[in-house]
Amino acid sequence: MRGLVDSADLPLNVSREMIQESPILGAIKKGVTSRVLSDLDKLAQNDPAAYAKIWETFGPVLKEGLYDDFERRGTLLGLVRFKTTASGEGWRSLKEYVGALRENQTALYYVTGSDLARLETSPQLEGFRARGVEVLLLPDAVDSFWVTAGVEYEGKPFKSVTQGAADLALIPLVEPKSESNAQTSEAVTRFIAGLKAVLGEQVSDVRASERLTESAVCLVAPESGLDRQLERILARAGQLGSAAKPILELNPQHELIVALANLGEDEQMLREDAAHLLLDEAKILDGELPADPRAFSQRLARVMQRCAS
């Protein structure tokens, strides 16, 4: 906010810089800011529709405070509003989100990106939807920063659905599914080991996924690395030395993965092509392009020729 300050206590015979550093002006700034936030809080409680209009205009600016205004972070957490996987066309507060936590849910889950529609269809959300876990959809650039600032709400941390392990095993499925048979699991385990060998240094790991229920593959960031969206932002700004290698996750129940896992030993070339195509598919789903478009095209052509023959 910008405005004019009229105070008889401010000395006028000094430079502008000295006035700006004056403790009196600092006290005025603190009082005005607290008053504005207090009025916004009252408006949010008494007239949610009017507050929603303010949030749609100034939401990203208010979220900047979550990153750099530790003193008022608690107040701002009560003011922020989100689109979520359960909000529909409306907005959700963190209080509403916490009120809908699932059994054994220990974190507030979010996904960051640059496009709300793409976020809503992220394959990484599938396992959370299957368990009825609501996920915050964060499409603003500032979102990738404030969620990394150690922010918590009611003692629960914010956790990216595209980083590290999903930790969904303790949260029950809305519609429980039967376990896969042991033979298929063994085949998929061998297939995953083969993918690691073929992809080598392109990924940091290949593993079975708790996140996926419909898609075959997805990419996630390592637990100790940067969130993938934050990594992209820093790379575009030239502030990232080198990107962390992603983790490729496979849906062990997906028909494509099961079929590839059960290929005969004489199909080694197809296995290798499939390994690279699965990685490229995951990149495309994540909004990226294949690292080598020509190699991608050649592999895709070989697989299509095999299917046509």
N, C-alpha and C positions, 0 to 999 in steps of 0.2 A: 504494500500500500504506500501511496505517496500523499503528502499533504503539507500544510503550512503549520508551523509551531509559533504560537504567540505566548511568550512568557516573560514577565517582568524580572525573573531571576536570571535570565541569560544575559551575559555581558555582550555588548554590541561593539566594543572598541577592540576586538581581537579578530584574528583571521577566521575564515569559514572552517578551516581544518580544525582549529582549536575548539570552536563551538561544537563541531560534530563529535569531538572527543570528550566533551563536557559530561561529567556524571549526572548533571541535571537533565541534559537532553537524553542520556541513557535511561534515566528513571521515567521520563515522559514516554519514551519509546516502549519501555516495558509495560507501562500502564495502559497505553493505547492498544498495544497488541493483545494484552490480556482481555481488555474490554471487547475488542472485536471478536476474539475467539469465544468469549462468553455469550455474546449476542448471537453468534452463529450456532452455538450449542442450543440456545433457547429456540431459535428458529427451526432447527432440525427436529426438536421434540414437539413443537407446537404446530408447525406447518411443514411436514415432510415434502410436500409437492413443491413448495416455494424453495426449500433448501436444495432439492434435487436440481433445480434450474441453476442455482449458484454453483453447485458441485460440477455440473456439466461444463461450466465455463472456467472455473478456477480450481478444479480438482487437482490437476497436475502441479499447480503452484503450492497448494496446501500440502501435497505429498512431499515436496522438497523439504518441508519442515521436519518430516520424519527422519530425514537423513542428517540434517545439520542443526536442528534445534532440540537438543536433548532435554532441556528444561521443560519444554512444553509438549514433549512427545506423548505423554499420557493423555493430555487434552486432545491432541490431534488424532490419536488413535480412535477416540470416540466420535470424531467428525468425519473420518474418511468413509467413503462409500465405494462399493465394488460391483462390477458385473461378475457373476459366478456361474458355475454349471447348473445352479438351481434358481438363479434370479429371474430368468426369463427376460422380459423387457425392462424390468425394474432394477433397483439398486439394493444392495445388502450392506448392512453395517456389520462390524466385527462382533458386536453383541448378538446380533441375529445369527451370525455364522457359528459362534461358540455355542449358542443355544441348540444348534442342530448337530453337534458333534456325534459321531458314531461310537459305538462301544469299542473301547481300547484305542481310540484315536488320540494320539499324544502330540500332534503338531497341526499347525494351520497350513494347509497345502496351497501352493500357488503355481502358476505357469506364466512366464513372461514371454513377450514377443512384440511384434510391431503391428499386428493386424488382428483385431478381435475375432473376425470370422475364422481365420486360420487357427487361432488358439482354441476355439470351440471344437474343432475337428482334430486336434492333436491326438495321435495314437497313444501317447503317454497317459492320456486321461482314461483310457478304457478300463483299466483295472480299478480305478477309483470310482467310476460310475457303476461298475458291477457290484461294488460294496456300498453304494449309496453315500460315498464320501464327497462332500462339496469341495470344489476347487476354485480359488480366486483366479480370475482372468485379468492379467495385468498387461495392457498394451502400450502404456506410456514409457518413454525412455527412462524417466526418473525411477520407475519401478525396479529396474535392474540394480539400482544403487541402494535404495533405502532398505530393501529386504536383506541386504548383506551387512547392515549396520548394527547387528545384534538386537534388533527389535523383537520384543515379545508382547503377548497380550494375554492377560490373566495366567501368566506363568507358562504359556505354551509358545514355543518358537515357530517361526515361519520356515517352511521347508519346500524346496522346489521339487516338483514332480519329475523334472528332467535331470536330476542330479543325484548321484549315489544310489543306494539301494532303496526300493520303494517302501519297505517295512510294512507291507500290507497283510502279512500272514496271520496276524492276530485279529484283524478286522473281518468279521464274517461276511460272506457273499449274500446279496439280497436273494438270489436264487442259487442255492448250492448245486454244484455240478459233480458228476461222478469222476473219480480219479482215473487217469489214463492207465492202460495196462503196462506191466513191467517191461514187456518186450519193446514196445514203442519207446518208452523212456530210455532204455539202454541204447536204442538206435539213435535217438536224438542226442544223447550224451556223446556218442562217438562222432556224430555229425558236427557238433559244436567244437569238439577237439580238432576235427579236420579243418573247420573254418578258421580257427586260430592259426593253424599252420599255414594256410593259404594266404590269409590277409596280412599276417606278419606285423610289420611296423605301422600299418595303416590304422590300427586300432590298439587300444590299451588292453582290451579284453573282449571276449565273446561269451555270453552267458544266457541261460534261460531267464525269462522275464516274468515278474509278478504283475507288471503293468498291463500287458497286452492280453486282450480277450478276443479281438476281431482281426486286427492287423497281424501281419507275419513278423515284422521287424520294426525296431525304432532305435534311435541313438540317444544316449544319455551321457552326461558329464560325470567324471570320477567324483567320488565323495570329497576329495581334498582339492579339486580343481574349481575353476570358475563356472558359474552357470553359463550355458551355451549362448544365451542371448546377450549377457554381459560381455562375454568373450568377443562376440561379433561387434558390439558397439565399440569396445576398446580397439579392436583391430582396424575398424574403419577410421578411428581417430588417430591411428598411428601410435597408440600407447600400449601395444601388446607386443612383447618380444617374440614369443612363439606360442602357438595355440596348443592346448593339451589334446592328446589323442583321445577320441571319444570311445565309449563302450558300445558295442553292438549287442542289443538284446533281441532274442528270438522267442516267439510264442511257441512253446513246445507242443501245443495242442492244434496248431494251425495245419490245415490239410496240406498246404504247400511244403511246410517244414517237414511234416511226417513223410510225405512222398519223397522228398529229396534225401531224407535220412535213410530211407529204405532202398535207395538205388544200389544196384549190384557193383561189385568191385571193378567191373570192366567199364564203368561210367566215370572214370576219374576226370576226364576233360570237362564233362558236364558239371561235375561237382565243383570244379575250380571256377568255371564260368558262373555258376549259380552263386558261389561265395561272393564274387565281386559284384554281381547284379543285386544281391540282397543288400550289400553295403550301399550301393548307389541308390537303391530304392529307399533306404532309410534316410539318406541325405536329401532326396527329393521331398520326402514327407516332412522333413525338417526345414524346408524352404531353401535348400542349397542346390547346387548343380554338381553332377559327377565330376570328380577330379580330372578325369580324362574322357571327354565326350566321345572321342574317336574309338577308344577301346570299349567304352560302354556300348556304342552302336554296333561294333563288330561282335561282341559277345551276345547281344540281344539278337542279332541276325542269325548267329549259329544256333541259338536255342530255338528260334522260330523255325528254322529249316529242319531241325530235328523233329519238332512237333508236326511239321507238315509232311514229313516223309513216312 
